[in-house]
Amino acid sequence: MGFFRSFRRQASQLLPLLLGLVIGLASTGLRAQQPTEAEVKAALVAKVAAYTEWPEKVAPRNQTIICVAGRGPTVDSLRNFDGRTVYGRNLSIVPRLRHTDAGNCHILFIGETANRNPDEWLLEVADLPVLTIGDSEEFTGHGGIIGLYRDDNHRVSMEVNLSAMRRAGVRLSAHLLKLVRTYGR
C-alpha cells in the first residue's frame, strides 16, 4: 500500500512537468514530420510486391526488380528503397531510359515525365508479366495496371485495371483488391 501512495505522489508531481514539456514541444514545432505525397507513393510501390503473384517462371524469389521510367518526386523517393528489404524481398531500383528495356522488370513504375505519354512503355510490356504502376489517375485508362492518385479526402489511393492485370498474367491479392478502386472488369 505504501508503494502505491509513493507512486501517486511522484506521478502527481511529474504530471505538470510532463504536460509543460509536451506543450512546449508542440509550440516549438518539434512534431513528427508527415511524409510527402511522393514518399507515400514510393512506399506503396515498394510494398505492393508483397501483394503480387507473378507466373512461376518469372516470380521473384527474394529480389524484386523495380524499374523506373521518367523523373519526378515519386521517382526520387523510390530511389531511397534501392537495396532495402521490404517484406523479405530485396529491392533493386533500376532506371530505364528506353521503353524497349522494360521487359526484365517485375514492376515498372512510370513517373511524371514518362507518364505524359505512357503508351510506348505500356505497349512494350502489355503481354509480359510486369506489374505497371503510374503516377496518375488516368494511367489505368491507358492500359496500366495500377494508377496512383489523390482521392476526395486528399489521401493517396490506388486504382487497378483488372483487364490489364489479367493480360499481364500477374495477380494482386484479394485483400489488396478490396481496398482499391477498380477500372474495367
SVG drawing of the C-alpha trace seen along z (x, -y; Angstrom):
<svg xmlns="http://www.w3.org/2000/svg" viewBox="-16 -27 37 49">
<polyline fill="none" stroke="black" stroke-width="0.4" points="0.0,0.0 2.9,-2.4 4.3,-1.8 1.1,-3.0 0.9,-6.1 4.5,-7.0 4.0,-6.3 0.8,-8.5 2.6,-11.4 5.6,-11.2 3.3,-10.9 1.3,-13.9 4.5,-15.9 5.7,-14.8 2.4,-15.4 2.7,-19.2 6.3,-18.9 5.4,-16.3 2.4,-18.5 4.6,-21.5 7.2,-19.6 4.5,-18.3 3.0,-21.8 6.5,-23.3 7.5,-20.8 4.2,-21.3 4.5,-25.0 8.1,-24.9 7.2,-22.8 9.1,-19.6 6.3,-17.4 6.7,-14.3 7.0,-15.3 4.3,-14.0 5.6,-12.1 5.2,-13.8 2.8,-12.6 5.8,-11.3 7.1,-9.4 3.7,-7.7 3.5,-6.8 7.1,-5.4 6.3,-3.3 3.2,-1.9 5.2,-0.9 7.8,0.7 5.3,2.6 2.9,3.8 5.3,6.6 4.3,8.4 0.7,8.5 1.5,9.5 1.8,13.0 3.8,13.5 3.8,16.6 6.1,19.3 8.8,18.9 9.4,15.2 8.3,15.0 10.8,13.1 12.3,15.3 13.9,12.9 14.7,10.0 12.2,7.7 13.4,5.5 11.5,2.2 12.3,0.3 11.6,-3.4 10.9,-5.5 10.8,-9.2 11.5,-11.7 9.6,-13.4 9.4,-13.4 8.0,-9.9 10.9,-8.5 13.3,-10.4 11.6,-9.0 11.6,-5.5 15.3,-5.5 15.6,-5.6 14.3,-2.0 17.2,-0.6 19.0,2.1 16.4,2.3 14.5,5.3 10.7,5.0 8.6,7.9 11.5,10.3 12.3,9.1 15.4,7.2 14.5,4.3 16.6,3.2 15.5,-0.2 16.7,-0.4 16.3,-3.4 15.1,-2.7 15.6,-5.3 14.0,-3.4 10.8,-1.5 12.5,1.4 14.5,2.0 11.4,2.6 10.8,6.3 13.1,7.7 11.3,5.8 9.0,7.2 7.5,3.8 7.6,0.9 6.9,-2.5 6.2,-5.2 6.9,-8.6 5.6,-12.0 7.6,-12.9 7.2,-9.5 3.6,-9.4 2.6,-12.2 2.7,-9.6 2.9,-6.1 1.6,-4.3 5.0,-3.2 6.0,-1.8 2.7,0.0 2.8,1.5 6.3,2.8 5.2,4.8 1.5,5.4 1.7,9.2 4.6,9.6 4.3,10.4 5.3,6.9 3.2,5.0 2.9,1.5 2.3,-1.4 1.8,-5.0 1.8,-8.3 -1.7,-9.4 -5.3,-8.5 -5.5,-8.4 -2.8,-5.7 -5.3,-2.8 -7.3,-4.3 -4.1,-4.0 -3.8,-0.3 -1.6,-0.4 -2.3,1.9 -2.2,-0.5 -2.7,-4.2 -1.8,-6.3 -3.9,-9.3 -5.3,-11.6 -8.8,-10.8 -11.6,-13.2 -10.1,-13.2 -6.6,-14.1 -5.2,-10.6 -3.0,-8.7 -5.1,-5.9 -4.8,-3.2 -6.9,-2.3 -6.4,1.1 -7.2,2.0 -8.4,5.6 -8.2,6.3 -4.6,5.2 -3.7,7.2 -5.2,10.4 -3.5,9.7 -0.1,9.4 -0.6,12.6 0.0,11.1 -2.4,11.3 -2.9,8.9 -4.1,10.3 -7.8,10.3 -7.1,8.3 -5.5,5.5 -8.2,5.5 -10.8,4.9 -9.0,1.7 -8.7,0.1 -10.9,-1.3 -11.1,0.9 -11.2,-0.1 -12.8,2.3 -13.8,5.8"/>
</svg>
